[in-house]
Amino acid sequence: MFLKKVFLTLLGNLIKMTEKIPGSFYQKNYPKYLKMRGIDICTELRGGGQEYIAPSAYFDGANYSMIHIGGRYYK
């Protein structure tokens, strides 16, 4: 579990470094990275639109599964 957390943190930092590079690498891969962390990202957001999550956005790491991004969410 500890190694997975370290790996995902390093991966996130690498992806964030690509934000200033022209192209869509950051835009395509940062949502995938957040999904690997356990954040629920609506399929409407991931549907090829103009999704963008700033690298400066902060997500509390206590429980990523409680975070939902995009779309309508009813419980």
Secondary structure, DSSP 8 states (H G I E B T S, - for coil): -HHHHHHHHHHHHHHHHGGGSSSSHHHHHHHHHHHHHT-EE-TTTTSSS-----TT----TT-GGG-EESS----
